[in-house]
Amino acid sequence: MINPTPRLRFAPSPTGPLHLGGARTAMYNWAAARALGGTFLLRIEDTDRARSTDASLQIILTGLRWLGMDWDEGPEQGGAFGPYSQMQRLHLYRAAADELLQKGHAYLCYCTPEEIEAGRKVMEAAKAGFIGYNGRCRNLTAHERAAFEQRGLKPNLRFRMPAARVLKVHDLVRGEVEVNTKELDDFVMLRPDGVPLYNFACVVDDIGMKITHVVRGEEHFLNGIKQRLLFEALGSECPLYAHIPLILNKDGKKLSKRDADTNMLEYRDKGYLPDAVFNYIALLGWGFSGERDLFTRQEMVEVFKLEHIGKSGAKFDEEKLRWMCGEYLRRFSAADCLQNSKPWLTNAVPQAAFTTHPAWLANIIACYQERVAILSEFAPKIGWLFVDLPVLDEAAQQNLGKDQAAKQWLLRYADLLANSNLPPSFPADRTAADVAVSLPTKKAAAVASCAFATPQQIEQECRAFTEQLGVKFGDFVHPVRAALSGTDKGPGLFDIVFLLGKDACIKRLRAAAS
């Protein structure tokens, strides 16, 4: 009888970072465990000693935590079913191997790699229906084994695959599937040095850790058949399997490093929000509802069922991921957005601004929240605020040159601002009330207690000024924006004027007119 308390696991190999596919597998196991009221554990499959490193393990753990997943048992957490690293469990694999040998479900194989390959070539030449290990050591006598031992050959341990047995299995994702064991060879379970291979170690660990459900990629489906037979041979009930489809690129092919950043921490370092990345990856093969795509982890847990995972591969779309990240970013308050984007702003913003002018900086960030998708995009967009004079891009230069009178407009507007009640220029002190205006202008009205002209008031004065000049307002705005920001993109003009302050605006207008 399988353990009635649901227990699921994510079992990465510490040979590289946590990638998209691994993150999704971890996510579905985590969500299923939480939805079923069970246990989620982390097991480290570190038997590839040549490539496994502690550095990779730490990157994986960091990636899982960044995505907001926790585990009940595992490395650094402990638990009643440890150890949770396979290289610390070698004695358990040896004991299971001895049991399978005694029951006749396994045998010692002394074949060299060259002999195995030669056997495969014979099968290929004969156009055999099965290409694999030819079973040369399957029925060795005690005398033959002794002869191999005398030659100093160290045997692998192979599983004795049942001959032409039809297995009808139920997969929680794929449904009913039928497989004939004649399509499978006698796979190696244990190397001569006592280190297990994947299928064998996986089964011994799943038995020992009382795993009830296994969620993993569809590339492991045939491994699941082999593992079912191992569970049976060891007298244990097989967990429920759910083999999830591959993540595909936009052309419907298997996703590769050319198609996307596969390391989760690369998304972190680029400024993607973890909630958005979690949300998007969860949708690669599973749907929350037909009405909306954005949901919290808890909302996912409340409705998640393994049976609802799709059978077809899901296409990764980085543009949709960016869109989703932007949707999450726009849910932040300006202050929270500033705090989250600070690591990417330190090279663009004077350090003193974070402590002495946080409200002013938050207003700057608020101007761009509708214009960016990831946190790292703020820094290159706001750099014009922190230079003595902006460098005019091509569009700005064109806007300045469209009307011969434009430079005279700039000089007269500079004179107007000199006598206005504009806020002082950064880094002069502004009190909280002075910068409490919620920007951009379209989002909210000015706070009544603001001691200086608000963006709305600046706009009213500017419109009256252009009427006096006899200039169309739209014609006036473009060269002024170019002079102040160096580009034709960005916040509204009067948000720009408010953020720069009096002295900076006057200096930039007069410089552009010279």
C-alpha positions as CSV (number, residue, x, y, z in Angstrom):
1,M,0.0,0.0,0.0
2,I,1.5,3.3,-1.1
3,N,2.0,5.9,1.7
4,P,-1.3,7.8,2.0
5,T,0.6,11.1,2.9
6,P,1.6,12.7,-0.4
7,R,5.4,13.1,-0.8
8,L,6.9,14.7,-3.9
9,R,10.5,15.5,-4.7
10,F,12.6,17.6,-7.1
11,A,15.9,15.8,-7.7
12,P,18.4,18.0,-9.7
13,S,21.9,17.1,-10.6
14,P,24.4,19.7,-9.4
15,T,26.2,19.8,-12.8
16,G,24.9,23.2,-13.9
17,P,22.4,26.0,-13.1
18,L,18.7,25.7,-12.5
19,H,17.3,26.0,-16.1
20,L,13.7,26.6,-17.3
21,G,12.8,23.0,-17.6
22,G,14.1,22.2,-14.2
23,A,12.4,25.2,-12.7
24,R,9.0,24.1,-14.1
25,T,9.5,20.6,-12.9
26,A,10.3,21.8,-9.4
27,M,7.3,24.2,-9.6
28,Y,4.8,21.5,-10.5
29,N,6.1,19.1,-7.8
30,W,6.0,22.0,-5.2
31,A,2.5,23.0,-6.2
32,A,1.2,19.5,-6.2
33,A,2.7,18.8,-2.8
34,R,1.1,22.0,-1.4
35,A,-2.2,21.3,-3.1
36,L,-2.4,17.8,-1.8
37,G,-1.4,18.8,1.7
38,G,1.8,16.8,1.5
39,T,5.6,17.1,1.7
40,F,7.9,18.6,-0.9
41,L,11.5,17.5,-0.6
42,L,14.7,18.3,-2.5
43,R,17.1,15.4,-3.3
44,I,20.5,16.0,-4.9
45,E,21.5,13.4,-7.6
46,D,25.3,14.0,-7.5
47,T,26.6,10.7,-8.7
48,D,28.2,12.3,-11.7
49,R,31.3,13.0,-9.7
50,A,33.3,14.5,-12.6
51,R,30.8,17.3,-13.2
52,S,28.9,17.8,-9.9
53,T,30.1,20.8,-7.8
54,D,29.0,22.5,-4.7
55,A,29.0,25.8,-6.7
56,S,26.3,24.4,-9.0
57,L,24.3,23.1,-6.0
58,Q,24.3,26.6,-4.5
59,I,23.2,28.2,-7.8
60,I,20.3,25.7,-7.9
61,L,19.2,26.4,-4.3
62,T,19.5,30.1,-4.9
63,G,17.4,29.8,-8.1
64,L,14.6,27.9,-6.3
65,R,14.5,30.4,-3.5
66,W,14.5,33.3,-5.9
67,L,11.4,31.8,-7.5
68,G,9.7,31.6,-4.1
69,M,9.8,27.8,-3.6
70,D,10.6,26.3,-0.3
71,W,11.1,22.6,0.6
72,D,10.3,20.6,3.7
73,E,13.2,18.2,3.6
74,G,16.5,18.3,1.8
75,P,20.0,20.0,1.8
76,E,20.4,22.5,4.6
77,Q,17.0,21.6,5.8
78,G,17.4,18.0,6.9
79,G,14.6,15.6,7.5
80,A,13.7,12.1,8.7
81,F,14.5,10.4,5.4
82,G,18.0,11.7,4.7
83,P,20.7,11.9,3.7
84,Y,19.5,13.8,0.7
85,S,22.6,13.6,-1.5
86,Q,23.1,10.3,-3.4
87,M,26.8,10.1,-2.8
88,Q,26.0,9.8,1.0
89,R,23.6,6.9,0.3
90,L,26.0,4.4,-1.4
91,H,25.5,1.8,1.3
92,L,21.7,1.8,0.6
93,Y,22.3,1.1,-3.1
94,R,24.7,-1.8,-2.3
95,A,22.1,-3.4,0.0
96,A,19.4,-3.1,-2.7
97,A,21.8,-4.5,-5.3
98,D,22.6,-7.6,-3.2
99,E,18.9,-8.2,-2.8
100,L,18.2,-8.1,-6.5
101,L,21.2,-10.4,-7.1
102,Q,19.8,-12.9,-4.6
103,K,16.3,-12.8,-6.2
104,G,17.7,-13.3,-9.7
105,H,16.5,-9.9,-10.9
106,A,20.1,-8.8,-11.6
107,Y,23.4,-10.2,-12.8
108,L,27.1,-9.3,-13.1
109,C,28.3,-8.1,-16.5
110,Y,32.0,-8.3,-17.3
111,C,31.7,-6.9,-20.9
112,T,34.1,-4.2,-21.9
113,P,32.8,-1.1,-23.7
114,E,34.4,-2.4,-26.8
115,E,32.6,-5.7,-26.6
116,I,29.3,-4.0,-26.0
117,E,29.8,-1.7,-29.0
118,A,30.8,-4.7,-31.1
119,G,27.5,-6.5,-30.1
120,R,25.5,-3.5,-31.1
121,K,27.1,-3.3,-34.5
122,V,26.2,-7.0,-35.1
123,M,22.6,-6.2,-34.3
124,E,22.6,-3.2,-36.6
125,A,24.2,-5.2,-39.5
126,A,21.5,-7.8,-39.0
127,K,18.8,-5.1,-39.0
128,A,17.5,-6.5,-35.7
129,G,14.3,-5.0,-34.3
130,F,16.1,-4.3,-31.0
131,I,19.5,-2.5,-30.8
132,G,21.1,-2.6,-27.3
133,Y,23.1,-4.8,-25.0
134,N,23.1,-8.3,-26.4
135,G,22.9,-10.1,-23.0
136,R,26.3,-11.8,-23.3
137,C,26.7,-12.1,-19.6
138,R,23.1,-12.8,-18.8
139,N,23.5,-16.5,-18.0
140,L,27.1,-16.9,-17.0
141,T,28.0,-19.9,-15.0
142,A,30.0,-19.7,-11.8
143,H,33.0,-21.0,-13.6
144,E,32.7,-18.3,-16.3
145,R,32.4,-15.6,-13.7
146,A,35.5,-16.9,-11.9
147,A,37.4,-16.8,-15.1
148,F,36.5,-13.2,-15.7
149,E,37.5,-12.3,-12.1
150,Q,40.9,-14.0,-12.5
151,R,41.5,-11.7,-15.5
152,G,40.9,-8.7,-13.1
153,L,37.7,-7.6,-14.7
154,K,35.4,-5.6,-12.5
155,P,31.7,-6.2,-13.2
156,N,28.8,-3.8,-13.6
157,L,25.5,-4.9,-12.2
158,R,22.7,-5.2,-14.8
159,F,19.0,-5.5,-14.4
160,R,17.5,-8.7,-15.9
161,M,14.7,-7.3,-18.1
162,P,11.7,-9.6,-18.4
163,A,11.4,-11.0,-21.9
164,A,8.6,-9.6,-24.1
165,R,6.4,-8.6,-21.2
166,V,3.6,-6.1,-22.1
167,L,3.2,-3.4,-19.5
168,K,0.0,-1.3,-19.4
169,V,0.7,1.8,-17.4
170,H,-1.3,4.9,-16.4
171,D,0.5,8.2,-16.5
172,L,-1.3,11.2,-14.9
173,V,-0.5,13.3,-17.9
174,R,-0.1,10.9,-20.9
175,G,-3.0,8.6,-19.8
176,E,-2.9,4.9,-20.6
177,V,0.2,3.7,-22.3
178,E,1.3,0.2,-23.4
179,V,5.0,-0.8,-23.6
180,N,6.7,-4.1,-24.4
181,T,9.8,-4.9,-22.5
182,K,11.4,-6.4,-25.7
183,E,12.1,-2.8,-26.6
184,L,14.3,-2.3,-23.5
185,D,17.7,-3.8,-22.8
186,D,19.3,-5.0,-19.5
187,F,20.4,-1.7,-18.2
188,V,23.3,-1.1,-15.9
189,M,22.3,-0.3,-12.3
190,L,25.6,-0.2,-10.4
191,R,29.2,0.5,-11.5
192,P,32.1,-1.5,-10.1
193,D,33.0,1.4,-7.8
194,G,29.6,1.1,-6.1
195,V,28.2,4.3,-7.7
196,P,24.7,3.8,-9.0
197,L,23.2,4.9,-12.3
198,Y,20.1,7.0,-12.5
199,N,17.3,4.5,-12.8
200,F,18.6,2.3,-9.9
201,A,19.5,5.2,-7.5
202,C,16.2,6.9,-8.3
203,V,14.1,3.9,-7.3
204,V,16.1,3.1,-4.1
205,D,15.8,6.7,-3.0
206,D,12.1,6.9,-3.9
207,I,11.4,3.8,-1.8
208,G,13.5,5.0,1.1
209,M,12.0,8.5,1.0
210,K,8.4,7.2,0.6
211,I,7.8,9.2,-2.6
212,T,4.1,8.9,-3.7
213,H,4.2,11.0,-6.9
214,V,6.9,11.7,-9.5
215,V,6.6,14.7,-11.8
216,R,9.3,15.0,-14.4
217,G,10.0,15.6,-18.1
218,E,8.5,13.3,-20.8
219,E,12.1,12.3,-21.8
220,H,12.0,10.1,-18.7
221,F,9.0,8.1,-19.7
222,L,10.9,5.0,-20.7
223,N,13.0,5.4,-17.6
224,G,9.7,5.2,-15.8
225,I,9.0,1.8,-17.3
226,K,12.3,0.5,-16.2
227,Q,11.8,2.0,-12.7
228,R,8.3,0.3,-12.4
229,L,10.0,-3.0,-12.9
230,L,12.6,-2.2,-10.3
231,F,10.0,-1.2,-7.8
232,E,8.3,-4.6,-8.5
233,A,11.5,-6.5,-8.1
234,L,12.2,-4.8,-4.8
235,G,8.7,-5.5,-3.6
236,S,7.5,-1.9,-3.4
237,E,4.6,-0.1,-4.9
238,C,5.5,2.3,-7.7
239,P,4.6,6.0,-7.2
240,L,2.1,7.7,-9.5
241,Y,4.0,9.2,-12.5
242,A,3.3,12.4,-14.4
243,H,5.6,12.9,-17.4
244,I,5.2,16.5,-18.6
245,P,5.8,17.6,-22.1
246,L,8.9,19.5,-23.3
247,I,9.2,23.3,-23.4
248,L,9.6,24.3,-27.1
249,N,10.9,27.3,-28.9
250,K,8.7,29.5,-31.1
251,D,9.2,27.1,-34.0
252,G,8.0,24.1,-32.1
253,K,11.4,22.6,-31.6
254,K,13.1,21.7,-28.3
255,L,14.1,24.9,-26.4
256,S,17.9,25.5,-26.4
257,K,20.2,28.1,-25.1
258,R,19.9,29.9,-28.4
259,D,16.2,30.5,-27.8
260,A,16.2,31.7,-24.2
261,D,18.2,32.3,-21.1
262,T,18.0,28.8,-19.5
263,N,19.6,29.8,-16.2
264,M,17.1,31.2,-13.8
265,L,19.6,33.5,-12.2
266,E,20.2,35.2,-15.6
267,Y,16.6,36.4,-15.4
268,R,17.2,37.6,-11.9
269,D,20.4,39.5,-12.9
270,K,18.6,41.1,-15.9
271,G,15.9,42.5,-13.6
272,Y,13.0,40.2,-14.2
273,L,10.6,40.0,-11.2
274,P,10.6,36.5,-9.6
275,D,6.8,36.6,-9.2
276,A,6.4,37.2,-12.9
277,V,8.9,34.5,-13.9
278,F,7.2,32.0,-11.6
279,N,3.8,32.9,-13.0
280,Y,5.0,32.6,-16.6
281,I,6.8,29.3,-16.2
282,A,3.8,27.8,-14.5
283,L,1.7,28.5,-17.6
284,L,4.1,26.5,-19.8
285,G,1.9,23.4,-20.0
286,W,-0.8,24.3,-17.4
287,G,-3.5,26.9,-17.3
288,F,-4.8,28.8,-14.3
289,S,-8.1,29.8,-15.8
290,G,-9.7,31.0,-19.0
291,E,-10.2,34.5,-17.6
292,R,-6.8,35.6,-16.5
293,D,-3.1,34.6,-16.7
294,L,-1.8,36.5,-13.7
295,F,-2.0,34.7,-10.3
296,T,-0.2,34.3,-7.1
297,R,1.6,31.1,-5.9
298,Q,-1.2,30.6,-3.3
299,E,-3.8,30.9,-6.0
300,M,-2.0,28.3,-8.1
301,V,-1.8,25.9,-5.1
302,E,-5.6,26.3,-4.6
303,V,-6.5,25.0,-8.1
304,F,-3.4,22.9,-9.1
305,K,-3.9,19.3,-10.3
306,L,-1.4,17.2,-12.1
307,E,-4.2,15.8,-14.3
308,H,-4.7,19.3,-15.7
309,I,-1.2,19.5,-17.2
310,G,-1.4,19.5,-21.0
311,K,-0.1,16.7,-23.2
312,S,1.5,18.9,-25.8
313,G,4.7,20.9,-25.6
314,A,4.4,24.5,-24.6
315,K,6.1,27.2,-26.6
316,F,8.3,29.6,-24.7
317,D,7.6,33.2,-25.7
318,E,10.0,35.8,-24.2
319,E,7.9,38.7,-25.3
320,K,5.0,37.3,-23.3
321,L,7.3,36.9,-20.3
322,R,8.4,40.5,-20.7
323,W,4.8,41.6,-20.9
324,M,3.9,39.7,-17.8
325,C,6.9,41.1,-15.9
326,G,5.8,44.6,-16.9
327,E,2.3,43.9,-15.6
328,Y,3.8,42.9,-12.2
329,L,6.1,45.8,-12.2
330,R,3.2,48.2,-12.7
331,R,1.5,46.8,-9.6
332,F,4.3,48.3,-7.4
333,S,4.0,51.6,-5.7
334,A,6.6,54.0,-7.0
335,A,8.6,53.6,-3.7
336,D,8.6,49.8,-4.0
337,C,9.6,50.0,-7.6
338,L,12.5,52.3,-6.6
339,Q,13.6,49.9,-3.9
340,N,13.5,46.9,-6.2
341,S,15.3,48.6,-9.0
342,K,18.0,50.1,-6.8
343,P,20.7,47.4,-7.6
344,W,20.5,48.5,-11.3
345,L,20.4,52.2,-10.6
346,T,23.6,52.6,-8.5
347,N,25.8,53.5,-11.5
348,A,23.3,55.9,-12.9
349,V,22.0,57.7,-9.8
350,P,24.2,59.6,-7.3
351,Q,24.2,57.6,-4.1
352,A,23.1,60.5,-2.0
353,A,19.8,60.7,-3.9
354,F,18.7,57.4,-2.4
355,T,18.8,58.7,1.2
356,T,18.2,62.4,0.8
357,H,15.7,62.5,-2.1
358,P,13.8,59.2,-2.2
359,A,10.5,60.8,-3.0
360,W,12.0,62.7,-5.9
361,L,13.6,59.5,-7.2
362,A,10.3,57.6,-6.8
363,N,8.6,60.2,-8.9
364,I,11.2,59.7,-11.6
365,I,10.6,55.9,-11.5
366,A,6.8,56.5,-11.6
367,C,7.2,58.3,-14.9
368,Y,8.7,55.1,-16.5
369,Q,6.7,52.3,-14.9
370,E,4.4,52.2,-17.9
371,R,7.4,52.2,-20.2
372,V,9.6,49.4,-19.0
373,A,9.2,45.7,-18.5
374,I,12.2,44.7,-16.3
375,L,14.0,46.5,-13.5
376,S,17.3,47.0,-15.4
377,E,15.6,49.1,-18.0
378,F,15.1,52.1,-15.7
379,A,18.8,53.1,-15.5
380,P,19.5,53.8,-19.2
381,K,16.2,55.7,-19.4
382,I,16.8,58.2,-16.6
383,G,20.5,59.0,-17.1
384,W,19.7,62.3,-18.7
385,L,18.5,63.6,-15.4
386,F,21.9,63.3,-13.8
387,V,24.2,64.9,-16.3
388,D,25.2,68.5,-16.6
389,L,23.9,68.7,-20.2
390,P,22.2,65.9,-22.1
391,V,23.6,64.5,-25.4
392,L,21.0,65.2,-28.1
393,D,20.1,62.1,-30.1
394,E,19.2,62.2,-33.8
395,A,15.5,62.7,-33.2
396,A,16.2,65.5,-30.7
397,Q,18.4,67.3,-33.2
398,Q,15.8,67.0,-35.8
399,N,13.1,68.5,-33.5
400,L,15.4,71.4,-32.7
401,G,16.0,72.1,-36.4
402,K,12.4,71.9,-37.7
403,D,11.6,75.6,-37.1
404,Q,14.1,78.4,-37.4
405,A,12.5,80.2,-34.5
406,A,12.8,77.3,-32.2
407,K,16.0,78.5,-30.5
408,Q,14.4,81.9,-29.8
409,W,11.5,80.0,-28.2
410,L,13.9,78.2,-25.9
411,L,15.5,81.4,-24.8
412,R,12.2,83.2,-24.0
413,Y,10.9,80.0,-22.2
414,A,14.1,80.0,-20.1
415,D,13.4,83.6,-19.1
416,L,9.8,82.7,-18.2
417,L,11.0,79.8,-16.0
418,A,13.6,82.1,-14.3
419,N,10.7,84.0,-12.8
420,S,8.5,81.0,-12.0
421,N,7.9,79.1,-8.9
422,L,9.6,75.9,-10.1
423,P,11.1,73.5,-7.6
424,P,14.9,73.9,-7.1
425,S,17.2,71.7,-9.1
426,F,18.6,68.5,-7.8
427,P,20.5,68.0,-5.5
428,A,19.2,71.0,-3.7
429,D,16.9,69.9,-0.8
430,R,13.3,69.3,-1.4
431,T,11.0,68.5,1.5
432,A,8.6,65.6,1.3
433,A,5.7,67.9,0.5
434,D,7.7,69.6,-2.2
435,V,8.0,66.3,-4.1
436,A,4.8,64.7,-3.1
437,V,3.3,65.3,-6.5
438,S,2.3,61.9,-7.9
439,L,3.9,61.5,-11.4
440,P,3.3,61.0,-14.2
441,T,0.8,63.9,-14.4
442,K,-1.9,61.8,-16.0
443,K,-2.1,59.4,-13.1
444,A,-3.1,61.8,-10.2
445,A,-3.6,65.4,-9.3
446,A,-1.0,67.4,-7.4
447,V,-0.9,67.4,-3.6
448,A,-2.3,70.6,-2.3
449,S,0.5,71.1,0.2
450,C,3.2,71.3,-2.5
451,A,5.2,74.5,-2.0
452,F,6.2,74.8,-5.7
453,A,4.5,74.8,-9.1
454,T,3.1,71.4,-9.9
455,P,3.4,69.8,-13.4
456,Q,-0.2,70.7,-14.0
457,Q,0.5,74.4,-13.2
458,I,3.6,74.4,-15.3
459,E,1.6,73.1,-18.2
460,Q,-1.1,75.8,-17.8
461,E,1.6,78.5,-17.7
462,C,3.3,77.0,-20.8
463,R,0.0,76.9,-22.8
464,A,-0.6,80.6,-22.0
465,F,3.0,81.4,-23.0
466,T,2.7,79.7,-26.4
467,E,-0.5,81.6,-27.1
468,Q,1.3,84.9,-26.4
469,L,4.1,83.7,-28.8
470,G,1.5,82.8,-31.4
471,V,3.0,79.3,-31.7
472,K,1.2,76.0,-31.9
473,F,1.6,74.2,-28.6
474,G,2.6,70.9,-30.3
475,D,5.3,72.7,-32.3
476,F,6.7,74.3,-29.2
477,V,6.8,71.1,-27.1
478,H,9.1,69.1,-29.3
479,P,12.2,71.3,-29.3
480,V,11.7,72.1,-25.6
481,R,11.6,68.3,-24.8
482,A,14.7,67.8,-27.0
483,A,16.7,70.5,-25.2
484,L,15.7,69.3,-21.7
485,S,16.1,65.5,-22.1
486,G,18.1,65.0,-25.3
487,T,15.5,62.7,-26.8
488,D,11.9,62.7,-28.1
489,K,10.9,59.8,-25.7
490,G,10.2,59.7,-22.0
491,P,7.8,61.3,-19.5
492,G,5.5,64.1,-20.2
493,L,7.2,67.5,-20.8
494,F,5.9,69.1,-17.7
495,D,6.9,66.1,-15.6
496,I,10.4,66.6,-17.0
497,V,10.4,70.3,-16.1
498,F,9.2,69.5,-12.6
499,L,11.8,66.8,-12.1
500,L,14.8,68.8,-13.4
501,G,13.9,72.0,-11.5
502,K,14.5,75.6,-12.3
503,D,18.3,76.0,-12.7
504,A,18.8,72.8,-14.7
505,C,15.9,73.6,-17.1
506,I,17.3,77.2,-17.7
507,K,20.8,75.9,-18.3
508,R,19.7,73.3,-20.7
509,L,17.4,75.5,-22.7
510,R,20.0,78.2,-23.1
511,A,22.7,75.7,-24.0
512,A,20.5,74.2,-26.8
513,A,19.7,77.7,-28.1
514,S,23.4,78.7,-28.4
